[in-house]
Amino acid sequence: MTEEQPARRYRFGAFEADAATGELRRQGIRLKLNAQPFQVLCLLLERPGEVLTREEIARELWPDGTFVDYEHGVNSAVNRIRDALGDSAASPKFIETLARRGYRFVVPVEPIAPQDGIGIDAPKSSSAEDVVPATLTANNPGFLAGGLLASPRELPRAPHRVVWTLFVLLQLMYVGFYVGALANLGEVEELLSVLPRAGVILDVLIVTAGILIPVRAFLLSAFLFRAPGAGEKFLRLWPFLLVLDELWSLSPFLLLHHINFGLALACTALLVYSPFAQRTLVLMGAGRADRDLKATVQGSRAL
């Protein structure tokens, strides 16, 4: 009778780990975790709820006769796992430290059959921008976990040039709004004069335009030159931009001297969706760096 082999893929919370490929993902997004910490994570996932001693971990990581400060090495590996999972030793959500004993994985772990899920089975052609720190998702609004926003696994594949071009055009559109509003303050002030607290509204318009022009210039530079990590940086900014972009979705009403109310309303409705469209384009690869970065990133992960 053959001995049952341990599962090679695991799901816990929003995370999935594939021991065969060495990949850890959260909601389809690959997280950056080096080989030794990932090996320790797999040891913990194989024995959820059980205490795994530092000596047991050291025996797996370093063969007999290897001289190493295993206490420091194990602690460092566990800390890297916690960083990737957004966990902490003081308030553990995944890995609990037991003083002078070892570590214990404290959340349920579900072994995944080969046909289950698609989160780990990403196409082998995925490029360097897929390697994303956990903060990429952690910094998104909480309703991402509730499924209101699309996760990368739910999005269709699209040519990089298409999504990149659309993202850049959206940034140029916003820059046009800001510059156009500031260039026609007299006309804008006249339009706002019929509203209560028109002066406050005008001040908000000026301040937000002044803030967002350099932000859009930064995004345009990062994406036009395909800077590494551009997509990650945008997703960090996205909650902040969401609020301001929704405010600026009203900007078509600043053109009421030139267009009618119905057209302004229709344009506003489209602009309400624009922040979510930008996020989707980034998750579909608009922030991808040059392909030759892939080898560099993969090499650094192997160290």
N, C-alpha and C positions, 0 to 999 in steps of 0.2 A: 504494500500500500504506500503510495507516494505521500510524502509530507506536504501539507498545505503551505504554499508559498505566501509570504506577506503581500498585501496589496501594493501596487506600484503607483497608484493615484489615490489622492485623498481630497475630500471636501470638508471644510470646517468654516462655519459662518459664511462670509462673502469670499473666502479664499479657496483656491484649489492648488494642489501641489502634485507634480508629476516626478516621481523618483527616477524614472527612466531617462527623462530629458533634462532633469535638473532645473525645471521651471516652476516658479511660484507666481500665481496670478491672483489678482483681485478684480472680480467682475470683468474678466476677460483681458485686463491690462497686466502685462508682465511686470513684475517687480524686480528690482535689482537686489540680488542676494548671491554672495560668492559661494564657492563650492563647499567649503568646510561648514559654514553655518547652515547651508541647505542640508548637508548630511546629518547634522545634529537635529534639525527640524524633522527629518524623516524618521529618525530614531524615536523622537517624542510622539510622532503621529502613529507609529506602529504600536505604541503602548499608552494610549490616552488614559488618564486617570491613575497611572502607575508612577511610582517614584523611579526616576532614572538617575543613578549616581554619577558623580563626576568621573569616577574610575571607569565605569562602564562606557561612558562617552569617550574617554581618553583611549581606551582599548580599541574602539572602532576607528578613531581618527588617526592614531599613531601606532604603528606596529611595534612589537617587542624590540627593544634595543635602541629605539629612537629617543634621543635625549631632548626633552622639551619641558618647559614650565607648563605642565598641563592644566594647572589651576587657572593660570592667567589665560591660556588658550581657550579653555572651555568657557570661562566667563566672557571672554571677548566674543566668541561665537554666539552665545546666547543673547548678548547685548545687540549684536547685529540682527538676529532674528526678531528681537523685540522692536528694533527700529523699523524693520520692513513691515511688521504687522501693526505698527502704531500702538505697541504695548509698553508697559512700564513695570519695573520690579516693585515699586511702591503700591501700585494699584493694578495687579495683574488681571488681564482679561483672557489671556491665552496660556502663558507660562508662569507658573508659580514657583518661587524659590523656597526650598525647605532648608533652613539653616543647618550646615554641617552634614547634610544628607544628599541633596541634589536638586532635581527639577521635576516638575509634573505638569503635563498638558491638561488643562482644566475644562476645556470645552469639548462637546461631542465631535467625533471624527467619523465621517462616512466614507468607507472605501468605495471607489468608483469603478464600475465595470468598464471594460474597453469601449462599449458602445454608448455609455452614458455621457451626456454633456458635450460641450464643444469648447469650453473655456481654455483647456490646456492644448487641445489639438489645433493650434494656430498653424497657418500655412508655413512651411519651412522657409519660404521666401521673405518672411517678415524681416524688417530692417531694424536698424539700431534704435529708432525712435520708440520701438515697442518696449524697450527696457526703461521702465518708469518707476521712480520712487513711490512708496506708498502714499506720500503726501499729495500726490497728484489727485487721487480719489478722495483722500481724507479731507482735503480742503474744499471739496465741492459741497453744496448745500445738502442738508441731511435728507431731503426728499429723494436724492439719488438712490439711496438704499431702498426706498419704497417703490422704485420702479417707474416714477413719473418721467424721469429723464432716461434717454436711451443709453445703454451700455455699449462698449465697442463690439461685443459679440452680436448685438442686434442690428448692427449697421451693415449695409451692403458694401461690397468692395467696389472701389472706383479708381480710375487712373489718378495718380498723384498730381499730375499737371492740372487736371480739371479742378480738383478740390483746392489746390494751392491758388489757382487763378481766381476762383470765386472768393476765397478768403481775402486775398489782397484787394479785390475790387470792393468788397464790403468795407474794408478799412479806408479806402480812398473815398467812398461815399460818405462815411462819417466825417472825415476831414473836410469834405466839401460843405457839409452841414454847419460845422463849427465856424469855418472861415466865412461862409456866406452870412451867417447870423451876425458875426462880429463886424463884417463889412457894411451891414445895413442896420446898424443899431437905431438910427432915427426912425426908419420905417417900422422896425420891430417895436420900438417904444410906443409908436402911434397905435399899433394893433393891440398892445397890451393895456393901453390907457383905459379901456372900458372895463377892465377887470378889477376886482378889489385887490389891494396890496400889489398893484402893478409894479411899484418900485422894487419890492422884494423879489418878485418873479424875474424882473430884468437882471437884478444882481445875481440870482442863482444861475441864470442863463450865462452870464458873463464869466462867473467863477468856474462853472463846470466846463465850459468851452475852453477856458484857459488851462484847466487841468488835463482835459482829454486830448488836446492837440499833441502835447509831448508823449502821452501814452500811446496814441495811434502812430506817432512817428517812430516810437520804439518798436511797436509790433511790426510795422511795415519794414523797418530795417532788419529785424530778426528774421522775418519770413522771406524777404526778398533775397537776402544773402544766405538763407537756409542755415542759420546758426544752430548748432547742436543744442537741444533742449528748448527750442522755441515753443514747441507745442506744450511742454510742461509749464513753461513760464506763463503762457496764455491761460492755461487752466487754473493756475494759481490766482491770476488776476480776474478770472471770470465772475466770481460772485460780486466783486466790486463793480465790474463793468455791467453786469446784469442790471443793477439798480439804475445806474446812470443812462444806460442805453434805453431802458424802458421810459425814463424821463424824457430822453431826446426823441422817443418815438412820436412825440407830439409836435416835432419840428415842422411837419408839413403845414400846420396851421399858421406858421409864421409867414407862409407864402400866400395868404388869403387875398393879398392885393393882386395876385397873378393867377390864382386857380380858384375854383369854386369849393364850397364846403364839402360836397360829396367826394370830390377827388382827394381832398386833404384827409378825409376820414378813411378812405380806402388805402391811401399810402400809410397812414398811421397803423392801420390793422396789419399791414405787411411788416412794418418796422417793429411791431411788438414781438414778432417771431424772430427777428434778426439775431438777437443774442443767442438764441438756442440754435439757430442755423450755424453761427460761427463755431459754437462748441462742437456741433456735429461734424463740421468740416475738419476741425482739428483732430477729432477722434478717428476720422477716416483717413488721416495721413497728411493734412495740409502742413503740419509742422515738421515734416520729415527732413532730416539732414541728408547730406550727400551720402550715397551708398557706400563710399569707401570708408566711412566712419564705422561701418558695421564690424569690420575685422578688429578695429581698435577697441571697441567696446567689448566684443566677445573675448578678446585677449585679456582685458583688464579683469573681466569676471572670472577668468580661469586662475588668476593669481591667488 
